[in-house]
Amino acid sequence: MMSYLQETDTTSVIHQIIFNAFQDAKNADFVLCNTVQELEPATISALHAKVPFYAIGPIFPPGFTKSNVATSLWSESDCTQWLDKKAPGSVLYVSFGSYAHVTKTELTDIARGLALSKVSFLWVLRPDIVSSDDADPLPVGFKEEVSDRAMIVPWCCQNAVLAHPATGGFLTHCGWNSILESTWCGVPLLCYPLLTDQFTNRKLAVDDWKMGINLSNKKPITKEEVSDNINRLMSGQSADQYRNKVKEIKKTLETALSPNGSSETNMDLFIQVFKAKCQIKPIL
């Protein structure tokens, strides 16, 4: 379940923001959703019974994987030259997004698992990923241990990294945008949700669409578990299985956006219904 349905403390800022948004959404005449009809048919059908609900995703600007426009105010590191030197599909991209935090224990176990895996990786490590008071939360000696096969940066252009041929997997917090972007680029997922809807997103990616792996089903995680699952995602027959599956889901996204696809059809239908609702009736 989503983390905000598990919380006992309902006074947190994130809890209040989310539930205020839910309350506002109840007054909506229409809902436009960044998903695809074929991927969540039962959920969309149930929602449509309550309110006019249109799946119009994925919402990507044209050519977004090659865009030079920054997606945040943070300075982005250019990782292209480093990735260019790596073999196709050999690099694991690691990022937990722009907001979520991990504990120092979690970060340490993930770092040690990455070291143990012997896989090349590009890790976006925000300075505040653990705490604003801990500028260097990595284990002592970690950067030196992995220096020959790792690039660690504070921020980067995620779309460019996912679209690069060297990127073969994505260790992600399961933010919805990250899942859609990774799918569009044909990159399978290693899932480690941290809060809000990320747990539900993991369920979709791992259980329903089968294009990813749970990093862990229990806490605390161990470095051995992290290493084993990284190698399952990145090498051997299991890697081929996940890559083939993500390509199938990508095809579903592409079809939805085609001229007669479900997302294009739903958008056209929304516009028609919206115009009809907005028409001013003549005064008799």
C-alpha positions in Angstrom: 0.0 0.0 0.0 1.0 3.6 -0.4 3.1 4.9 2.5 0.5 7.6 3.4 -2.1 4.8 4.1 0.4 3.1 6.4 1.3 6.1 8.5 0.0 6.6 12.0 1.2 10.2 12.1 -1.1 12.2 9.8 0.4 15.6 10.8 3.4 15.3 8.5 3.7 17.9 5.7 3.8 15.4 2.9 0.7 13.7 4.4 -1.2 17.0 4.5 -0.2 17.9 1.0 -1.4 14.6 -0.4 -4.7 14.5 1.4 -5.5 18.1 0.5 -4.8 17.2 -3.1 -7.2 14.2 -2.8 -9.9 16.5 -1.4 -9.5 18.9 -4.3 -9.6 16.1 -6.8 -13.0 15.1 -5.6 -14.4 18.3 -7.0 -12.9 17.8 -10.5 -15.2 17.5 -13.5 -12.6 15.4 -15.4 -9.4 13.6 -14.6 -6.5 13.4 -17.1 -3.9 10.8 -16.1 -0.4 10.1 -17.2 -0.9 6.4 -17.7 -1.9 4.0 -20.5 -5.3 2.4 -20.8 -3.9 -1.1 -21.7 -1.5 -1.1 -18.7 -4.2 -0.5 -16.0 -7.6 -1.3 -17.5 -9.3 -2.5 -14.3 -8.2 0.5 -12.2 -9.1 3.0 -15.0 -12.5 1.4 -15.5 -13.3 1.6 -11.8 -12.2 5.3 -11.7 -14.2 6.1 -14.8 -17.3 4.9 -13.1 -16.8 7.6 -10.5 -15.6 10.5 -12.7 -14.8 11.0 -16.4 -11.3 9.6 -16.4 -8.9 9.7 -19.4 -5.6 7.9 -19.6 -3.5 10.1 -22.0 0.1 9.0 -21.2 2.9 8.8 -21.4 3.2 12.6 -21.5 6.6 13.2 -23.0 7.7 16.3 -25.0 8.9 15.5 -28.5 12.5 14.3 -28.5 12.8 14.4 -24.8 15.6 11.9 -24.6 17.8 14.2 -26.7 16.7 17.5 -25.1 19.4 19.7 -23.5 16.8 21.5 -21.4 17.5 21.0 -17.7 14.8 19.3 -15.6 15.7 21.0 -12.3 17.6 24.0 -10.9 20.5 21.7 -9.9 23.6 21.7 -12.0 23.8 18.6 -14.1 26.9 16.6 -14.7 27.6 15.5 -18.3 28.0 11.7 -18.1 28.1 11.1 -21.8 31.9 10.7 -22.3 32.1 8.2 -19.4 29.2 6.2 -20.7 30.7 6.2 -24.2 33.6 4.1 -22.9 31.3 1.4 -21.5 30.0 -1.7 -23.3 26.3 -1.7 -24.4 24.0 -2.6 -21.5 26.8 -2.9 -19.0 26.0 0.1 -16.7 23.6 0.2 -13.8 22.1 3.7 -13.4 21.2 4.4 -9.7 19.0 7.3 -8.6 16.5 7.9 -5.9 15.0 11.0 -7.4 14.8 14.6 -6.3 13.0 14.4 -3.0 13.0 11.0 -1.2 15.6 10.3 1.5 17.3 7.1 2.6 18.8 6.2 6.0 22.6 6.1 6.4 22.3 2.3 7.0 20.3 1.8 3.8 22.8 3.8 1.8 25.7 1.9 3.3 24.2 -1.5 2.4 23.4 -0.3 -1.1 26.9 1.0 -1.6 28.5 -2.2 -0.3 26.2 -4.2 -2.5 27.2 -2.2 -5.5 30.9 -2.8 -4.7 30.3 -6.5 -4.2 28.4 -6.9 -7.5 31.4 -5.8 -9.7 29.0 -4.1 -12.1 29.8 -0.7 -13.5 27.4 2.0 -12.3 26.5 5.6 -12.5 25.1 6.9 -9.2 23.2 10.1 -8.8 23.9 10.9 -5.1 22.2 14.1 -4.0 24.1 15.9 -1.2 21.0 15.7 1.0 20.1 12.1 0.2 20.5 11.1 3.9 20.6 14.5 5.6 21.6 18.1 4.8 24.0 17.7 7.8 25.8 14.7 6.2 27.6 15.8 3.1 29.5 12.6 2.6 27.4 9.6 3.8 29.2 6.9 1.8 31.3 4.3 3.6 35.0 5.2 4.2 37.1 4.0 1.2 34.1 3.2 -1.0 34.9 5.7 -3.8 38.4 4.4 -4.0 37.3 0.8 -4.1 34.9 1.3 -7.1 36.8 4.1 -8.9 37.7 2.0 -11.9 34.0 1.2 -12.7 31.9 3.9 -11.1 30.8 7.5 -11.7 29.2 9.3 -8.8 27.6 12.7 -9.4 25.2 15.0 -7.5 22.8 15.3 -10.4 22.5 14.5 -14.2 20.2 14.5 -17.1 18.3 11.3 -16.4 16.7 11.0 -19.9 20.1 11.2 -21.6 21.5 8.5 -19.3 18.5 6.2 -19.7 18.7 6.6 -23.5 22.4 5.8 -23.7 23.2 2.4 -25.2 25.6 1.6 -22.2 22.8 1.8 -19.7 21.4 -1.7 -19.0 19.4 -1.3 -15.8 18.0 1.3 -13.4 18.1 1.0 -9.6 15.2 3.4 -8.8 12.9 4.6 -6.0 10.0 3.9 -8.5 8.8 7.5 -9.0 6.2 7.4 -11.7 8.1 9.6 -14.1 11.2 7.5 -13.7 9.3 4.3 -14.5 7.7 5.8 -17.6 11.1 7.3 -18.8 12.9 4.0 -18.2 10.3 2.0 -20.0 10.4 4.4 -23.0 14.2 3.9 -23.1 13.9 0.1 -22.8 15.7 -0.1 -19.5 14.5 -2.7 -16.9 14.2 -1.8 -13.2 15.6 -2.8 -9.8 13.0 -1.4 -7.5 13.5 0.2 -4.1 10.5 2.4 -3.2 10.8 4.8 -0.4 7.5 6.7 0.0 4.0 7.7 -1.3 2.9 5.9 -4.5 6.3 4.3 -5.1 5.2 1.1 -3.5 2.2 0.7 -5.8 4.4 1.6 -8.8 6.8 -1.2 -7.8 3.9 -3.6 -7.7 2.9 -2.7 -11.2 6.5 -2.9 -12.6 7.4 -6.1 -10.8 4.2 -8.1 -10.4 2.0 -6.9 -13.2 4.3 -6.0 -16.0 7.3 -8.2 -15.0 9.9 -5.8 -16.2 11.7 -5.4 -12.9 12.9 -7.0 -9.7 12.3 -6.1 -6.1 15.6 -5.0 -4.6 14.4 -6.4 -1.3 11.2 -7.7 0.3 12.5 -7.1 3.8 14.5 -4.6 5.9 17.2 -4.3 6.8 18.6 -5.1 3.4 22.0 -6.8 3.1 24.9 -6.1 0.7 24.6 -9.7 -0.5 20.9 -9.3 -1.5 21.7 -6.0 -3.2 24.6 -7.6 -5.2 22.7 -10.7 -6.2 19.7 -8.7 -7.5 21.9 -6.3 -9.4 23.5 -9.3 -11.2 20.1 -10.9 -11.9 19.1 -7.7 -13.6 22.3 -7.0 -15.5 23.6 -10.4 -16.7 22.6 -13.8 -17.9 19.3 -15.2 -19.1 17.4 -13.3 -16.4 18.7 -10.0 -17.8 17.5 -10.9 -21.3 14.1 -11.8 -19.8 13.6 -8.4 -18.2 14.9 -6.5 -21.2 12.6 -8.4 -23.5 9.7 -7.6 -21.2 10.4 -3.9 -20.9 10.5 -3.8 -24.7 7.0 -5.2 -24.8 5.7 -2.6 -22.4 7.5 0.1 -24.4 5.6 -1.1 -27.5 2.4 -0.6 -25.5 3.3 3.0 -24.8 4.2 3.7 -28.4 1.0 2.1 -29.6 -1.1 4.3 -27.2 0.5 7.4 -28.7 0.0 6.4 -32.3 -2.7 8.2 -34.3 -5.4 5.6 -33.5 -4.0 4.6 -30.1 -5.8 4.7 -26.8 -4.1 7.8 -25.4 -4.7 9.8 -28.6 -8.3 8.6 -28.7 -8.9 9.4 -25.1 -7.4 12.9 -25.5 -9.7 13.6 -28.5 -12.7 12.3 -26.5 -11.9 14.5 -23.5 -11.7 17.6 -25.8 -15.1 16.8 -27.3 -16.7 16.3 -24.0 -15.0 19.3 -22.5 -16.2 21.5 -25.3 -19.7 20.3 -25.0 -19.8 21.0 -21.3 -18.4 24.5 -21.8 -20.9 25.5 -24.4 -23.0 28.4 -23.4 -26.7 27.7 -23.7 -28.7 30.3 -25.7 -30.8 32.6 -23.5 -34.5 31.9 -24.3 
